[in-house]
């Protein structure tokens, strides 16, 4: 069974923070790291997003203007000082250039070639092996161009991210998805008053939907044999499982909300975590305090998860609505112009969602 750091890769508004709260209850054995890579994606000298490109003040005030992809990996290593297994939940598109732009490796993660006879290994610690010591990677000088991407670095064939494959291979990846007809309007709400004043996101960017990047990373990991072909929750695989590969593990958020205990039990089995029904309840002061501190960085996005006390089955499954009904609902809430943008963004991402949905855990 894999003991690699777990990386749950998701897209915005997929109920991922409620999912994360389940595993934040396991502080004796797991060290949860909440959405670390947005620091580099939005604010640092290797930033890929142009959301704050013209707002140096916001980047400075974030406290992350010097965060590179390497400093984030280094910080993850520090989180692991107690030897617990790392559990990361993060947004997949934080690892990839927006709008399907070609990816090349983040400058801070480029390895410096070493002399003949020197070792590239740093021992058996899976996190130490991720980025090695400072001699093995070229650090970022902090000097920035405007914008910093595209980087003047090499690309890896097929790799849709700015993270080298040998680093991706150190993680046990699982994926959390939700239909865009639910996630996109939820994301829209976070970019308009009154929530925008809290989130700091003052405009909706379709490029932040995240489905394209998630599917491309998923397909890449499958193509190079890091995940699959065995599906989580199934006993057999259609094809030979590569040595060191892990299950294809995809969770649909609506399946999770309908039957949390069964879905989570299968997830835990797949990633090598002991499942207990007690994980689904966090109605105590210690768990609430821990969650509030962890979620403070991305204020406004996690209010429901912060104020939740448990993950229990929905009493009624979500009623299916026609496209006309959804458009009318969005128009009533946000106006017709907004509804048209939401509708188009949903339509642009359905195929990527449906592609991953076919691999989702079934119970």
SENURO-494266 format. One record per residue (C-alpha): x, y, z; residue in three letters. Coordinates in pm, whole numbers, always signed. Each point is the difference from the previous one (the first is absolute). Layout:
N
{node {X, Y, Z}, 'ALA'}
...
***
This chain:
363
{node {+0, +0, +0}, 'UNK'}
{node {+127, +346, -90}, 'UNK'}
{node {+121, +221, +282}, 'UNK'}
{node {+64, +299, -224}, 'UNK'}
{node {-132, +343, +95}, 'UNK'}
{node {-363, +14, -111}, 'UNK'}
{node {-95, +274, -246}, 'UNK'}
{node {-373, +50, -54}, 'UNK'}
{node {-17, +205, -319}, 'UNK'}
{node {-325, +186, -59}, 'UNK'}
{node {-156, +306, -161}, 'UNK'}
{node {-172, +296, +171}, 'UNK'}
{node {-332, -53, +178}, 'UNK'}
{node {+4, -379, -2}, 'UNK'}
{node {-86, -33, +371}, 'UNK'}
{node {+368, -76, +45}, 'UNK'}
{node {+38, +188, +327}, 'UNK'}
{node {-280, -201, +162}, 'UNK'}
{node {+180, -309, -130}, 'UNK'}
{node {+325, +128, +149}, 'UNK'}
{node {-160, +55, +340}, 'UNK'}
{node {-55, -376, +24}, 'UNK'}
{node {+375, -57, -7}, 'UNK'}
{node {+83, +297, +219}, 'UNK'}
{node {-152, -202, +285}, 'UNK'}
{node {+287, -249, -33}, 'UNK'}
{node {+274, +225, +136}, 'UNK'}
{node {+175, -286, +180}, 'UNK'}
{node {+90, -168, -329}, 'UNK'}
{node {-53, +259, -278}, 'UNK'}
{node {+145, +345, -58}, 'UNK'}
{node {-249, +189, -217}, 'UNK'}
{node {+136, +274, -224}, 'UNK'}
{node {-272, +232, -130}, 'UNK'}
{node {+32, +138, -356}, 'UNK'}
{node {+368, +101, +12}, 'UNK'}
{node {+71, +50, -371}, 'UNK'}
{node {-231, +298, -49}, 'UNK'}
{node {+270, +209, +169}, 'UNK'}
{node {+235, -51, -295}, 'UNK'}
{node {-276, -8, -263}, 'UNK'}
{node {-145, +340, +92}, 'UNK'}
{node {+262, +200, +187}, 'UNK'}
{node {+359, -119, -36}, 'UNK'}
{node {+280, +68, -252}, 'UNK'}
{node {-102, -312, -194}, 'UNK'}
{node {-370, +88, -4}, 'UNK'}
{node {-206, -146, -282}, 'UNK'}
{node {-323, +193, +53}, 'UNK'}
{node {-44, +359, -111}, 'UNK'}
{node {-276, +65, +258}, 'UNK'}
{node {+234, +221, +204}, 'UNK'}
{node {+247, +82, -276}, 'UNK'}
{node {-79, +372, +13}, 'UNK'}
{node {-46, +10, +376}, 'UNK'}
{node {+343, -3, +162}, 'UNK'}
{node {-157, +125, +324}, 'UNK'}
{node {-223, -308, +25}, 'UNK'}
{node {+292, -232, -73}, 'UNK'}
{node {+210, +167, +267}, 'UNK'}
{node {-277, +5, +259}, 'UNK'}
{node {-72, -370, -61}, 'UNK'}
{node {+327, -86, +169}, 'UNK'}
{node {+82, -241, -282}, 'UNK'}
{node {+172, +220, -260}, 'UNK'}
{node {+323, -198, +48}, 'UNK'}
{node {-165, -345, -7}, 'UNK'}
{node {+133, -228, -274}, 'UNK'}
{node {-100, -354, -76}, 'UNK'}
{node {+320, -115, +169}, 'UNK'}
{node {-58, +198, +319}, 'UNK'}
{node {-345, -158, +24}, 'UNK'}
{node {+143, -351, -32}, 'UNK'}
{node {+261, +96, +260}, 'UNK'}
{node {-275, +117, +234}, 'UNK'}
{node {-185, -327, -49}, 'UNK'}
{node {+315, -181, +112}, 'UNK'}
{node {+5, +211, +316}, 'UNK'}
{node {-364, -92, +63}, 'UNK'}
{node {+113, -362, +9}, 'UNK'}
{node {+246, +37, +287}, 'UNK'}
{node {-212, -218, +228}, 'UNK'}
{node {+6, -284, -252}, 'UNK'}
{node {-373, -8, -70}, 'UNK'}
{node {-126, -80, -347}, 'UNK'}
{node {-63, +314, -205}, 'UNK'}
{node {-351, +63, -133}, 'UNK'}
{node {-18, +287, -250}, 'UNK'}
{node {-322, +135, -146}, 'UNK'}
{node {+54, +253, -275}, 'UNK'}
{node {-134, +145, -322}, 'UNK'}
{node {+146, -181, -301}, 'UNK'}
{node {+31, +306, -219}, 'UNK'}
{node {+241, +159, +247}, 'UNK'}
{node {+259, -233, -153}, 'UNK'}
{node {-63, +91, -365}, 'UNK'}
{node {-1, +306, -227}, 'UNK'}
{node {-353, +132, -67}, 'UNK'}
{node {-184, -26, -330}, 'UNK'}
{node {+177, -323, -105}, 'UNK'}
{node {+327, +185, -57}, 'UNK'}
{node {+302, -226, -45}, 'UNK'}
{node {+165, -82, +331}, 'UNK'}
{node {+369, +17, +81}, 'UNK'}
{node {+163, -78, +333}, 'UNK'}
{node {-10, +266, +272}, 'UNK'}
{node {+348, +159, +23}, 'UNK'}
{node {+36, -79, +369}, 'UNK'}
{node {-57, -370, -70}, 'UNK'}
{node {+258, -30, -277}, 'UNK'}
{node {+275, -236, +110}, 'UNK'}
{node {+357, +117, -22}, 'UNK'}
{node {+213, -262, -171}, 'UNK'}
{node {+263, -141, +234}, 'UNK'}
{node {+344, -138, -61}, 'UNK'}
{node {+83, -358, -89}, 'UNK'}
{node {-21, -232, +298}, 'UNK'}
{node {-224, +219, +212}, 'UNK'}
{node {-326, -137, +134}, 'UNK'}
{node {-346, +118, -99}, 'UNK'}
{node {-165, -179, +292}, 'UNK'}
{node {-68, +148, +340}, 'UNK'}
{node {-86, -318, +188}, 'UNK'}
{node {-328, -174, +55}, 'UNK'}
{node {-219, +288, +115}, 'UNK'}
{node {-261, +42, -276}, 'UNK'}
{node {-36, +372, +67}, 'UNK'}
{node {+375, +65, +10}, 'UNK'}
{node {+26, -179, -332}, 'UNK'}
{node {-260, +233, -151}, 'UNK'}
{node {+222, +304, -37}, 'UNK'}
{node {+324, -93, +170}, 'UNK'}
{node {+226, +257, +159}, 'UNK'}
{node {+67, +352, -124}, 'UNK'}
{node {+301, -119, -202}, 'UNK'}
{node {-221, -216, -221}, 'UNK'}
{node {-248, +265, -102}, 'UNK'}
{node {+49, +345, -138}, 'UNK'}
{node {-170, +242, +232}, 'UNK'}
{node {-192, +302, -123}, 'UNK'}
{node {+183, +328, +34}, 'UNK'}
{node {-326, +181, +68}, 'UNK'}
{node {+48, +220, -305}, 'UNK'}
{node {-317, +14, -200}, 'UNK'}
{node {-90, +68, -357}, 'UNK'}
{node {-351, +111, -79}, 'UNK'}
{node {-158, -246, -28}, 'UNK'}
{node {+246, -270, +108}, 'UNK'}
{node {-158, -269, -221}, 'UNK'}
{node {+97, -147, -242}, 'UNK'}
{node {+316, -112, +174}, 'UNK'}
{node {+327, -30, -191}, 'UNK'}
{node {+25, -364, +105}, 'UNK'}
{node {-28, -342, -157}, 'UNK'}
{node {-330, -180, -40}, 'UNK'}
{node {-60, -368, +63}, 'UNK'}
{node {-183, -173, -286}, 'UNK'}
{node {-362, -57, +95}, 'UNK'}
{node {+27, +150, +349}, 'UNK'}
{node {-275, +266, +31}, 'UNK'}
{node {+143, +142, +325}, 'UNK'}
{node {+298, +211, +107}, 'UNK'}
{node {+105, -277, +240}, 'UNK'}
{node {+250, -262, -124}, 'UNK'}
{node {-131, -352, -43}, 'UNK'}
{node {+249, -137, +252}, 'UNK'}
{node {-160, +226, +260}, 'UNK'}
{node {-357, -88, -103}, 'UNK'}
{node {+98, -364, +36}, 'UNK'}
{node {+72, +48, +371}, 'UNK'}
{node {-371, +58, +72}, 'UNK'}
{node {-297, -232, +29}, 'UNK'}
{node {-255, +187, -213}, 'UNK'}
{node {-376, -18, +38}, 'UNK'}
{node {-257, +227, -164}, 'UNK'}
{node {-317, +172, +114}, 'UNK'}
{node {-249, +128, -259}, 'UNK'}
{node {-344, +157, -15}, 'UNK'}
{node {-230, +80, -290}, 'UNK'}
{node {+70, +354, -126}, 'UNK'}
{node {-371, +88, +15}, 'UNK'}
{node {+49, +0, +378}, 'UNK'}
{node {+358, +124, +37}, 'UNK'}
{node {+3, +287, -252}, 'UNK'}
{node {-294, +203, +141}, 'UNK'}
{node {+141, -60, +348}, 'UNK'}
{node {+334, +144, -115}, 'UNK'}
{node {-176, +295, -163}, 'UNK'}
{node {-159, +86, +334}, 'UNK'}
{node {+347, +28, +156}, 'UNK'}
{node {+103, +267, -254}, 'UNK'}
{node {-290, +244, +48}, 'UNK'}
{node {-129, +207, +295}, 'UNK'}
{node {-12, -60, +285}, 'UNK'}
{node {+245, -292, -3}, 'UNK'}
{node {+254, +162, -234}, 'UNK'}
{node {+100, +245, +274}, 'UNK'}
{node {+98, -301, +212}, 'UNK'}
{node {+152, -226, -265}, 'UNK'}
{node {+187, +277, -181}, 'UNK'}
{node {-119, -146, -332}, 'UNK'}
{node {-179, +291, -168}, 'UNK'}
{node {-65, -158, -338}, 'UNK'}
{node {-96, -341, -130}, 'UNK'}
{node {+265, -166, -218}, 'UNK'}
{node {-117, -301, -202}, 'UNK'}
{node {+362, -118, -14}, 'UNK'}
{node {-26, -76, +373}, 'UNK'}
{node {-270, -264, -49}, 'UNK'}
{node {+278, -258, +24}, 'UNK'}
{node {-151, -296, -187}, 'UNK'}
{node {+234, +8, -299}, 'UNK'}
{node {+314, +1, +215}, 'UNK'}
{node {-139, -274, +223}, 'UNK'}
{node {-85, -228, -291}, 'UNK'}
{node {+336, +56, -169}, 'UNK'}
{node {+196, -81, +318}, 'UNK'}
{node {-222, -304, +56}, 'UNK'}
{node {+58, -126, -354}, 'UNK'}
{node {+373, +67, +23}, 'UNK'}
{node {+37, -200, +322}, 'UNK'}
{node {-193, -285, -162}, 'UNK'}
{node {+212, +14, -315}, 'UNK'}
{node {+328, -28, +190}, 'UNK'}
{node {-132, -274, +228}, 'UNK'}
{node {+5, +193, +326}, 'UNK'}
{node {-367, -76, +54}, 'UNK'}
{node {-205, -294, -123}, 'UNK'}
{node {-124, -190, -179}, 'UNK'}
{node {-169, -143, +313}, 'UNK'}
{node {-297, +206, +116}, 'UNK'}
{node {-55, +74, +369}, 'UNK'}
{node {-282, -213, +136}, 'UNK'}
{node {+48, -274, -261}, 'UNK'}
{node {+195, -322, +38}, 'UNK'}
{node {+133, -40, -351}, 'UNK'}
{node {+183, +216, -249}, 'UNK'}
{node {-44, +13, -376}, 'UNK'}
{node {+368, -27, -77}, 'UNK'}
{node {+320, -47, +195}, 'UNK'}
{node {+57, +220, +306}, 'UNK'}
{node {+350, +150, -14}, 'UNK'}
{node {+221, -61, +302}, 'UNK'}
{node {-38, +296, +235}, 'UNK'}
{node {-319, +121, -166}, 'UNK'}
{node {-306, +75, +211}, 'UNK'}
{node {-371, -35, -67}, 'UNK'}
{node {-187, +244, -217}, 'UNK'}
{node {-194, +169, +277}, 'UNK'}
{node {-265, +253, -102}, 'UNK'}
{node {-280, +121, +226}, 'UNK'}
{node {-304, +189, -123}, 'UNK'}
{node {-104, +253, +265}, 'UNK'}
{node {-369, -71, -48}, 'UNK'}
{node {+58, -372, +54}, 'UNK'}
{node {+191, +95, +315}, 'UNK'}
{node {-283, +219, +128}, 'UNK'}
{node {-256, -273, -68}, 'UNK'}
{node {+194, -282, +166}, 'UNK'}
{node {+302, +136, +190}, 'UNK'}
{node {+81, -305, +211}, 'UNK'}
{node {+12, -247, -290}, 'UNK'}
{node {+194, +232, -231}, 'UNK'}
{node {+251, +96, +269}, 'UNK'}
{node {+53, -361, +101}, 'UNK'}
{node {+94, -84, -359}, 'UNK'}
{node {+222, +308, -25}, 'UNK'}
{node {+183, -89, +323}, 'UNK'}
{node {+54, -356, -121}, 'UNK'}
{node {+141, +129, -326}, 'UNK'}
{node {+250, +246, +151}, 'UNK'}
{node {+95, -209, +303}, 'UNK'}
{node {-173, +182, +286}, 'UNK'}
{node {-188, -181, +275}, 'UNK'}
{node {-368, +93, -28}, 'UNK'}
{node {-217, +72, +302}, 'UNK'}
{node {-356, +138, +5}, 'UNK'}
{node {+119, +248, +266}, 'UNK'}
{node {+191, +184, -275}, 'UNK'}
{node {-331, +141, -123}, 'UNK'}
{node {-61, +205, +316}, 'UNK'}
{node {+204, +302, +114}, 'UNK'}
{node {-239, +173, +235}, 'UNK'}
{node {+254, +92, +267}, 'UNK'}
{node {+197, +311, +86}, 'UNK'}
{node {+341, -141, -87}, 'UNK'}
{node {-103, -103, -354}, 'UNK'}
{node {-178, +332, -63}, 'UNK'}
{node {+299, +205, +115}, 'UNK'}
{node {+238, -204, -213}, 'UNK'}
{node {-221, +41, -309}, 'UNK'}
{node {-43, +376, +42}, 'UNK'}
{node {+376, +47, +19}, 'UNK'}
{node {+62, -219, -305}, 'UNK'}
{node {-264, +169, -215}, 'UNK'}
{node {+81, +359, +92}, 'UNK'}
{node {+224, +50, -304}, 'UNK'}
{node {-285, -33, -251}, 'UNK'}
{node {-268, +193, +184}, 'UNK'}
{node {-353, -1, -139}, 'UNK'}
{node {+34, -327, -189}, 'UNK'}
{node {-35, -239, +292}, 'UNK'}
{node {-271, +147, +223}, 'UNK'}
{node {-236, -296, -33}, 'UNK'}
{node {+276, -248, +82}, 'UNK'}
{node {+121, +210, +293}, 'UNK'}
{node {-345, +6, +158}, 'UNK'}
{node {-80, -364, -72}, 'UNK'}
{node {+1, -265, +272}, 'UNK'}
{node {-19, -326, -193}, 'UNK'}
{node {-34, -163, -337}, 'UNK'}
{node {-328, -189, -19}, 'UNK'}
{node {-209, -128, -292}, 'UNK'}
{node {-234, +244, -170}, 'UNK'}
{node {-358, -78, +87}, 'UNK'}
{node {-97, +46, -365}, 'UNK'}
{node {+213, -29, -311}, 'UNK'}
{node {+36, +316, -205}, 'UNK'}
{node {-294, +32, -235}, 'UNK'}
{node {+105, +3, -363}, 'UNK'}
{node {-83, +325, -178}, 'UNK'}
{node {-18, +72, -369}, 'UNK'}
{node {+238, +248, -163}, 'UNK'}
{node {-291, +242, -27}, 'UNK'}
{node {-77, -32, +371}, 'UNK'}
{node {+364, +53, +93}, 'UNK'}
{node {+30, +307, -224}, 'UNK'}
{node {-313, +147, +154}, 'UNK'}
{node {+137, -67, +350}, 'UNK'}
{node {+334, +164, -79}, 'UNK'}
{node {-172, +295, -166}, 'UNK'}
{node {-216, +57, +306}, 'UNK'}
{node {+300, -12, +234}, 'UNK'}
{node {+265, +178, -204}, 'UNK'}
{node {-164, +164, -302}, 'UNK'}
{node {-33, -117, -359}, 'UNK'}
{node {+346, +116, -113}, 'UNK'}
{node {+162, -192, +282}, 'UNK'}
{node {-217, -304, -75}, 'UNK'}
{node {+127, -5, -358}, 'UNK'}
{node {+363, -4, +119}, 'UNK'}
{node {-75, -272, +254}, 'UNK'}
{node {-187, -204, -261}, 'UNK'}
{node {+288, +22, -250}, 'UNK'}
{node {+261, -85, +263}, 'UNK'}
{node {-201, -302, +110}, 'UNK'}
{node {-35, -117, -360}, 'UNK'}
{node {+374, +47, -63}, 'UNK'}
{node {+89, -231, +289}, 'UNK'}
{node {-262, -277, -16}, 'UNK'}
{node {+204, -230, -225}, 'UNK'}
{node {+301, +11, +233}, 'UNK'}
{node {-225, -75, +296}, 'UNK'}
{node {-172, -288, -180}, 'UNK'}
{node {+335, -144, -105}, 'UNK'}
{node {+109, -28, +365}, 'UNK'}
{node {-343, -99, +125}, 'UNK'}
{node {+27, -335, -176}, 'UNK'}
{node {+284, -93, +238}, 'UNK'}
{node {-180, +109, +320}, 'UNK'}
{node {-36, -235, +296}, 'UNK'}
{node {-329, -189, -7}, 'UNK'}
{node {-161, -145, +313}, 'UNK'}
***
